[in-house]
């Protein structure tokens, strides 16, 4: 159960962190170029034409939903926290690598002059990561509270006796006692209801 809880916390945290990083990325380009038409041109020039915001948001939401459900099904535990380094390091490093990879794939060069959108985006990663961290903590706490509220899932309990039992034994007719027999053996536990 502990491994399932940690995996769920990671999935949820990764989805929220990615959503925060992508939101910071989009906000940076809106700040750097407020005019819609020029911003679209800038995004195409810098290799951002491939990004489908709806698909990216759907993938982040799927990670969060799967992580939330897994965390809830893993049972209530108060000690799970999202990994802090994921929110502190992954967004700025991921943003920097993404920007360089996009330009390299678009222009064919790795070291390119980065415009104001890059620096604004890099600065926005920290506040967006902080909001994402609080959101991940709140979602993990909500999943734990929901798991406690619903209770633990039912578990099958083994029978107290390991004797012989037949399926549907209660519907079997009881055998009549032998005529003239002095004593009878006790029936198997599954047929104990017959007398």
Backbone as CSV, one residue per row, in Angstrom:
resi,resn,N_x,N_y,N_z,CA_x,CA_y,CA_z,C_x,C_y,C_z
1,UNK,0.810,-1.200,0.000,0.000,0.000,0.000,0.850,1.259,0.000
2,UNK,1.984,1.224,0.683,2.832,2.410,0.744,3.350,2.769,-0.638
3,UNK,3.780,1.782,-1.420,4.278,2.047,-2.775,3.178,2.623,-3.647
4,UNK,1.957,2.107,-3.507,0.837,2.628,-4.301,0.540,4.073,-3.921
5,UNK,0.621,4.385,-2.621,0.388,5.765,-2.184,1.437,6.702,-2.754
6,UNK,2.706,6.266,-2.723,3.786,7.117,-3.240,3.665,7.305,-4.749
7,UNK,3.341,6.246,-5.469,3.151,6.371,-6.923,2.021,7.333,-7.230
8,UNK,0.934,7.219,-6.486,-0.211,8.104,-6.698,0.152,9.551,-6.398
9,UNK,0.898,9.765,-5.309,1.326,11.131,-4.976,2.221,11.693,-6.067
10,UNK,3.091,10.854,-6.629,3.969,11.296,-7.710,3.167,11.655,-8.958
11,UNK,2.224,10.805,-9.340,1.424,11.083,-10.534,0.654,12.387,-10.381
12,UNK,-0.004,12.532,-9.243,-0.769,13.748,-9.003,0.149,14.966,-9.005
13,UNK,1.278,14.877,-8.318,2.221,15.993,-8.254,2.782,16.333,-9.622
14,UNK,3.105,15.312,-10.394,3.644,15.540,-11.739,2.624,16.242,-12.628
15,UNK,1.359,15.812,-12.544,0.307,16.457,-13.336,0.113,17.912,-12.964
16,UNK,0.105,18.195,-11.664,-0.084,19.579,-11.204,1.139,20.437,-11.543
17,UNK,2.341,19.874,-11.351,3.561,20.630,-11.669,3.645,20.935,-13.158
18,UNK,3.298,19.959,-13.992,3.322,20.186,-15.447,2.295,21.234,-15.850
19,UNK,1.116,21.186,-15.239,0.093,22.190,-15.548,0.577,23.581,-15.158
20,UNK,1.225,23.697,-13.998,1.756,24.995,-13.574,2.834,25.508,-14.507
21,UNK,3.729,24.609,-14.925,4.810,25.014,-15.831,4.262,25.453,-17.188
22,UNK,3.274,24.717,-17.695,2.677,25.089,-18.979,1.902,26.399,-18.879
23,UNK,1.231,26.610,-17.747,0.516,27.878,-17.551,1.492,29.047,-17.492
24,UNK,2.623,28.861,-16.818,3.643,29.915,-16.760,4.209,30.182,-18.148
25,UNK,4.403,29.122,-18.916,4.927,29.250,-20.277,3.983,30.100,-21.134
26,UNK,2.690,29.753,-21.098,1.712,30.509,-21.877,1.571,31.943,-21.411
27,UNK,1.596,32.148,-20.105,1.473,33.498,-19.546,2.670,34.364,-19.937
28,UNK,3.846,33.753,-19.982,5.051,34.506,-20.359,4.925,35.070,-21.770
29,UNK,4.408,34.273,-22.693,4.260,34.765,-24.071,3.141,35.790,-24.189
30,UNK,2.126,35.687,-23.332,1.072,36.704,-23.329,1.606,38.038,-22.793
31,UNK,2.500,37.969,-21.800,3.086,39.199,-21.248,4.085,39.790,-22.237
32,UNK,4.933,38.937,-22.818,5.970,39.428,-23.728,5.372,40.012,-25.011
33,UNK,4.274,39.419,-25.467,3.623,39.925,-26.682,2.113,39.917,-26.478
34,UNK,1.541,41.045,-25.987,0.109,41.087,-25.673,-0.810,41.024,-26.904
35,UNK,-0.319,41.460,-28.060,-1.136,41.468,-29.271,-1.276,40.037,-29.809
36,UNK,-2.505,39.594,-29.991,-2.769,38.196,-30.374,-2.090,37.778,-31.672
37,UNK,-2.211,38.600,-32.699,-1.660,38.225,-34.006,-0.133,38.148,-33.973
38,UNK,0.489,39.122,-33.346,1.952,39.118,-33.253,2.448,37.976,-32.359
39,UNK,1.662,37.670,-31.307,2.047,36.560,-30.434,2.001,35.232,-31.197
40,UNK,0.978,35.042,-32.018,0.896,33.809,-32.824,2.096,33.700,-33.766
41,UNK,2.478,34.829,-34.349,3.644,34.844,-35.241,4.923,34.513,-34.454
42,UNK,5.061,35.106,-33.254,6.225,34.845,-32.406,6.290,33.370,-32.008
43,UNK,5.151,32.789,-31.653,5.120,31.378,-31.268,5.525,30.476,-32.430
44,UNK,5.088,30.799,-33.613,5.481,29.997,-34.787,6.959,30.178,-35.115
45,UNK,7.487,31.385,-34.948,8.904,31.640,-35.211,9.816,30.912,-34.235
46,UNK,9.338,30.724,-33.015,10.178,30.090,-31.999,9.906,28.599,-31.845
47,UNK,9.152,28.002,-32.759,8.937,26.561,-32.754,7.839,26.078,-31.837
48,UNK,6.898,26.949,-31.487,5.809,26.559,-30.603,4.547,26.146,-31.353
49,UNK,4.608,26.033,-32.656,3.426,25.712,-33.446,2.854,24.328,-33.161
50,UNK,3.639,23.433,-32.640,3.183,22.063,-32.394,2.320,21.935,-31.141
51,UNK,2.378,22.906,-30.239,1.714,22.789,-28.939,0.207,22.899,-29.107
52,UNK,-0.505,21.869,-28.637,-1.962,21.886,-28.606,-2.373,22.063,-27.141
53,UNK,-2.826,23.256,-26.765,-3.138,23.514,-25.355,-4.187,22.557,-24.780
54,UNK,-5.181,22.193,-25.584,-6.225,21.288,-25.088,-5.652,19.902,-24.784
55,UNK,-4.762,19.419,-25.652,-4.145,18.111,-25.418,-3.240,18.147,-24.192
56,UNK,-2.446,19.202,-24.061,-1.556,19.330,-22.899,-2.359,19.399,-21.604
57,UNK,-3.440,20.164,-21.605,-4.293,20.268,-20.410,-4.955,18.930,-20.098
58,UNK,-5.360,18.201,-21.138,-5.985,16.889,-20.930,-5.005,15.890,-20.323
59,UNK,-3.758,15.919,-20.786,-2.757,15.006,-20.232,-2.468,15.321,-18.766
60,UNK,-2.354,16.601,-18.448,-2.131,17.003,-17.045,-3.318,16.597,-16.179
61,UNK,-4.534,16.835,-16.675,-5.738,16.470,-15.922,-5.821,14.959,-15.716
62,UNK,-5.438,14.190,-16.739,-5.473,12.725,-16.612,-4.506,12.255,-15.527
63,UNK,-3.298,12.830,-15.501,-2.342,12.466,-14.445,-2.886,12.795,-13.058
64,UNK,-3.503,13.956,-12.934,-4.043,14.378,-11.635,-5.190,13.451,-11.220
65,UNK,-6.081,13.122,-12.144,-7.235,12.269,-11.825,-6.783,10.866,-11.435
66,UNK,-5.860,10.299,-12.211,-5.361,8.958,-11.895,-4.626,8.964,-10.548
67,UNK,-3.819,9.988,-10.307,-3.121,10.093,-9.035,-4.075,10.274,-7.867
68,UNK,-5.100,11.090,-8.044,-6.093,11.322,-6.984,-6.845,10.031,-6.671
69,UNK,-7.315,9.348,-7.713,-8.057,8.098,-7.507,-7.173,7.031,-6.870
70,UNK,-5.934,6.919,-7.338,-5.021,5.942,-6.748,-4.710,6.251,-5.303
71,UNK,-4.533,7.505,-4.990,-4.265,7.929,-3.605,-5.450,7.625,-2.714
72,UNK,-6.657,7.845,-3.249,-7.861,7.586,-2.480,-8.049,6.076,-2.256
73,UNK,-7.799,5.279,-3.275,-7.967,3.831,-3.159,-6.876,3.185,-2.307
74,UNK,-5.726,3.835,-2.198,-4.626,3.275,-1.408,-4.882,3.390,0.089
75,UNK,-5.880,4.157,0.469,-6.217,4.265,1.889,-5.764,5.575,2.484
76,UNK,-6.292,5.847,3.655,-6.016,7.114,4.325,-4.650,7.077,4.997
77,UNK,-3.877,8.110,4.744,-2.572,8.254,5.380,-2.228,9.731,5.362
78,UNK,-1.878,10.290,6.472,-1.634,11.733,6.552,-0.220,12.145,6.164
79,UNK,0.704,11.232,6.095,2.102,11.587,5.925,2.554,11.859,4.504
80,UNK,1.709,11.633,3.507,2.148,11.810,2.118,2.219,13.284,1.746
81,UNK,3.346,13.678,1.231,3.556,15.048,0.760,4.145,14.976,-0.634
82,UNK,3.803,15.924,-1.471,4.434,15.930,-2.790,5.922,16.256,-2.660
83,UNK,6.748,15.697,-3.535,8.188,15.966,-3.451,8.484,17.432,-3.768
84,UNK,9.115,18.141,-2.837,9.380,19.576,-3.000,10.309,19.864,-4.170
85,UNK,11.332,19.016,-4.353,12.286,19.286,-5.424,11.611,19.226,-6.793
86,UNK,10.539,18.428,-6.923,9.827,18.352,-8.198,9.278,19.719,-8.582
87,UNK,8.771,20.448,-7.590,8.196,21.760,-7.854,9.262,22.855,-7.897
88,UNK,10.370,22.649,-7.198,11.426,23.670,-7.164,12.330,23.605,-8.390
89,UNK,12.666,22.407,-8.836,13.632,22.270,-9.926,13.026,21.952,-11.283
90,UNK,12.031,21.087,-11.309,11.512,20.624,-12.602,10.933,21.749,-13.472
91,UNK,10.123,22.666,-12.939,9.575,23.702,-13.828,10.630,24.589,-14.502
92,UNK,11.605,25.192,-13.769,12.568,26.033,-14.485,13.492,25.240,-15.408
93,UNK,13.916,24.054,-14.953,14.788,23.233,-15.806,14.014,22.746,-17.028
94,UNK,12.783,22.287,-16.796,11.951,21.828,-17.909,11.651,22.940,-18.897
95,UNK,11.349,24.128,-18.383,11.066,25.263,-19.256,12.294,25.615,-20.101
96,UNK,13.459,25.659,-19.467,14.691,25.996,-20.196,14.987,24.963,-21.279
97,UNK,14.885,23.685,-20.927,15.132,22.628,-21.920,14.096,22.667,-23.038
98,UNK,12.843,22.907,-22.683,11.793,22.973,-23.701,12.036,24.110,-24.682
99,UNK,12.372,25.288,-24.149,12.616,26.436,-25.027,13.793,26.175,-25.976
100,UNK,14.880,25.616,-25.441,16.034,25.337,-26.288,15.732,24.246,-27.309
101,UNK,15.003,23.215,-26.878,14.664,22.124,-27.812,13.741,22.621,-28.912
102,UNK,12.779,23.461,-28.566,11.861,23.990,-29.579,12.619,24.812,-30.616
103,UNK,13.518,25.648,-30.163,14.286,26.466,-31.102,15.263,25.621,-31.916
104,UNK,15.843,24.613,-31.271,16.781,23.752,-32.000,16.052,22.973,-33.088
105,UNK,14.885,22.454,-32.777,14.129,21.707,-33.778,13.598,22.618,-34.876
106,UNK,13.307,23.853,-34.523,12.770,24.786,-35.521,13.863,25.408,-36.367
107,UNK,14.949,25.885,-35.732,16.018,26.599,-36.449,17.230,25.729,-36.756
108,UNK,17.392,24.642,-36.004,18.554,23.786,-36.201,19.775,24.216,-35.405
109,UNK,19.643,25.205,-34.557,20.763,25.652,-33.729,20.407,25.499,-32.262
110,UNK,21.397,25.166,-31.442,21.131,24.966,-30.024,21.270,26.262,-29.240
111,UNK,22.380,26.950,-29.401,22.589,28.203,-28.677,22.008,29.342,-29.494
112,UNK,20.860,29.790,-29.086,20.177,30.868,-29.795,19.983,32.032,-28.841
113,UNK,19.763,33.195,-29.417,19.492,34.349,-28.565,18.053,34.229,-28.062
114,UNK,17.912,34.263,-26.776,16.602,34.116,-26.172,16.015,35.491,-25.922
115,UNK,14.769,35.638,-26.291,14.110,36.932,-26.165,13.516,37.152,-24.794
116,UNK,12.775,38.256,-24.654,12.179,38.589,-23.359,11.175,37.538,-22.882
117,UNK,10.517,36.840,-23.802,9.537,35.823,-23.398,10.202,34.717,-22.589
118,UNK,11.453,34.376,-22.935,12.154,33.324,-22.201,12.420,33.764,-20.765
119,UNK,12.921,34.969,-20.595,13.267,35.439,-19.248,12.018,35.670,-18.397
120,UNK,10.949,36.175,-19.007,9.685,36.327,-18.274,9.170,34.947,-17.871
121,UNK,9.237,33.996,-18.803,8.784,32.633,-18.507,9.585,31.977,-17.401
122,UNK,10.889,32.201,-17.427,11.744,31.631,-16.384,11.412,32.225,-15.017
123,UNK,11.157,33.540,-14.974,10.788,34.182,-13.706,9.417,33.724,-13.204
124,UNK,8.507,33.440,-14.137,7.163,33.024,-13.732,7.112,31.586,-13.225
125,UNK,8.129,30.794,-13.512,8.101,29.395,-13.100,7.990,29.254,-11.579
126,UNK,8.692,30.086,-10.836,8.681,29.969,-9.375,7.299,30.234,-8.766
127,UNK,6.645,31.372,-9.054,5.322,31.570,-8.441,4.293,30.539,-8.894
128,UNK,4.346,30.133,-10.178,3.409,29.117,-10.648,3.701,27.765,-9.996
129,UNK,4.976,27.458,-9.770,5.347,26.205,-9.099,4.877,26.221,-7.653
130,UNK,4.939,27.378,-7.014,4.482,27.493,-5.626,2.973,27.261,-5.531
131,UNK,2.228,27.844,-6.448,0.772,27.620,-6.486,0.487,26.141,-6.769
132,UNK,1.245,25.548,-7.692,1.057,24.133,-8.015,1.366,23.250,-6.811
133,UNK,2.390,23.602,-6.045,2.731,22.829,-4.847,1.580,22.854,-3.841
134,UNK,1.019,24.039,-3.586,-0.111,24.135,-2.661,-1.328,23.382,-3.189
135,UNK,-1.544,23.441,-4.503,-2.666,22.708,-5.100,-2.468,21.206,-4.951
136,UNK,-1.247,20.723,-5.170,-0.974,19.288,-5.031,-1.177,18.844,-3.587
137,UNK,-0.706,19.639,-2.638,-0.903,19.293,-1.220,-2.390,19.251,-0.877
138,UNK,-3.144,20.218,-1.373,-4.582,20.257,-1.090,-5.289,19.048,-1.706
139,UNK,-4.908,18.684,-2.927,-5.530,17.522,-3.577,-5.185,16.223,-2.861
140,UNK,-3.934,16.086,-2.428,-3.548,14.884,-1.686,-4.285,14.811,-0.348
141,UNK,-4.438,15.946,0.313,-5.175,15.968,1.583,-6.646,15.630,1.351
142,UNK,-7.213,16.146,0.260,-8.616,15.851,-0.050,-8.809,14.377,-0.370
143,UNK,-7.867,13.782,-1.104,-7.959,12.354,-1.415,-7.856,11.525,-0.140
144,UNK,-6.959,11.914,0.776,-6.840,11.204,2.051,-8.092,11.346,2.898
145,UNK,-8.661,12.554,2.933,-9.884,12.778,3.708,-11.044,11.972,3.124
146,UNK,-11.122,11.924,1.820,-12.174,11.148,1.167,-11.996,9.656,1.438
147,UNK,-10.751,9.199,1.428,-10.480,7.789,1.735,-10.880,7.473,3.172
148,UNK,-10.588,8.381,4.111,-10.989,8.161,5.504,-12.506,8.172,5.643
149,UNK,-13.140,9.067,4.920,-14.613,9.191,4.996,-15.293,7.948,4.453
150,UNK,-14.778,7.429,3.360,-15.386,6.243,2.756,-14.987,4.963,3.476
151,UNK,-13.906,5.018,4.226,-13.431,3.824,4.933,-12.559,2.983,4.026
152,UNK,-11.932,2.007,4.636,-11.052,1.141,3.848,-11.895,0.169,3.035
153,UNK,-11.379,-0.280,1.896,-12.134,-1.206,1.059,-12.326,-2.542,1.780
154,UNK,-13.450,-3.224,1.524,-13.684,-4.500,2.201,-12.659,-5.541,1.763
155,UNK,-12.266,-6.361,2.724,-11.302,-7.418,2.429,-11.943,-8.755,2.734
156,UNK,-11.585,-9.770,1.971,-12.097,-11.104,2.205,-11.424,-11.687,3.431
157,UNK,-12.226,-12.292,4.296,-11.676,-12.898,5.494,-11.684,-14.413,5.313
158,UNK,-10.607,-15.092,5.695,-10.597,-16.547,5.578,-11.542,-17.171,6.616
159,UNK,-12.044,-18.357,6.295,-12.937,-19.064,7.205,-12.180,-19.434,8.477
160,UNK,-12.889,-19.513,9.601,-12.254,-19.844,10.872,-11.802,-21.298,10.930
161,UNK,-12.488,-22.168,10.244,-12.086,-23.573,10.237,-11.676,-23.959,8.823
162,UNK,-10.729,-24.793,8.731,-10.224,-25.195,7.419,-10.762,-26.568,7.048
163,UNK,-11.952,-26.876,7.490,-12.544,-28.193,7.229,-13.120,-28.292,5.830
164,UNK,-13.777,-29.413,5.603,-14.371,-29.712,4.309,-15.677,-28.951,4.186
165,UNK,-15.879,-28.253,3.096,-17.136,-27.557,2.862,-17.500,-27.679,1.395
166,UNK,-18.744,-27.904,1.139,-19.245,-27.993,-0.228,-20.001,-26.730,-0.568
167,UNK,-19.889,-26.297,-1.821,-20.659,-25.143,-2.242,-22.124,-25.546,-2.289
168,UNK,-22.970,-24.761,-1.702,-24.399,-25.058,-1.692,-24.740,-26.238,-0.795
169,UNK,-23.942,-26.510,0.227,-24.168,-27.671,1.084,-25.482,-27.574,1.841
170,UNK,-25.976,-26.382,2.085,-27.219,-26.254,2.842,-28.409,-26.769,2.046
171,UNK,-28.292,-26.865,0.727,-29.402,-27.361,-0.063,-29.347,-28.870,-0.267
172,UNK,-28.294,-29.535,0.232,-28.195,-30.982,0.096,-29.126,-31.661,1.094
173,UNK,-29.811,-32.719,0.672,-30.669,-33.427,1.625,-29.816,-34.184,2.636
174,UNK,-30.298,-34.288,3.849,-29.587,-35.027,4.882,-29.786,-36.526,4.666
175,UNK,-28.736,-37.287,4.879,-28.841,-38.744,4.733,-29.510,-39.322,5.972
176,UNK,-30.427,-40.272,5.785,-31.066,-40.873,6.964,-30.067,-41.720,7.731
177,UNK,-30.225,-41.806,9.049,-29.297,-42.628,9.822,-29.443,-44.108,9.449
178,UNK,-28.369,-44.842,9.593,-28.398,-46.272,9.286,-29.255,-46.992,10.334
179,UNK,-30.041,-47.896,9.860,-30.890,-48.655,10.775,-30.012,-49.566,11.601
180,UNK,-30.189,-49.533,12.908,-29.457,-50.387,13.816,-28.051,-49.913,14.133
181,UNK,-27.659,-48.752,13.634,-26.316,-48.266,13.925,-26.276,-47.742,15.337
182,UNK,-25.227,-47.993,16.036,-25.118,-47.588,17.446,-24.703,-46.131,17.596
183,UNK,-23.846,-45.606,16.826,-23.394,-44.223,16.927,-23.083,-43.697,15.534
184,UNK,-23.187,-42.431,15.403,-22.910,-41.847,14.093,-21.708,-40.921,14.201
185,UNK,-21.018,-40.856,13.137,-19.941,-39.869,13.036,-20.548,-38.496,12.811
186,UNK,-19.841,-37.504,13.232,-20.302,-36.131,12.979,-20.132,-35.823,11.499
187,UNK,-21.054,-35.036,10.962,-20.937,-34.686,9.541,-19.781,-33.710,9.326
188,UNK,-19.302,-33.611,8.088,-18.269,-32.604,7.790,-18.799,-31.210,8.113
189,UNK,-17.903,-30.267,8.377,-18.349,-28.914,8.770,-19.313,-28.269,7.788
190,UNK,-19.190,-28.532,6.511,-20.106,-27.920,5.548,-21.500,-28.472,5.647
191,UNK,-21.666,-29.644,6.201,-22.983,-30.255,6.321,-23.468,-30.271,7.753
192,UNK,-22.889,-29.459,8.604,-23.206,-29.474,10.029,-24.639,-29.114,10.293
193,UNK,-25.317,-28.423,9.383,-26.703,-28.017,9.595,-27.668,-29.195,9.512
194,UNK,-27.293,-30.316,8.916,-28.169,-31.478,8.796,-28.167,-32.264,10.097
195,UNK,-29.298,-32.621,10.548,-29.404,-33.473,11.743,-30.482,-34.493,11.514
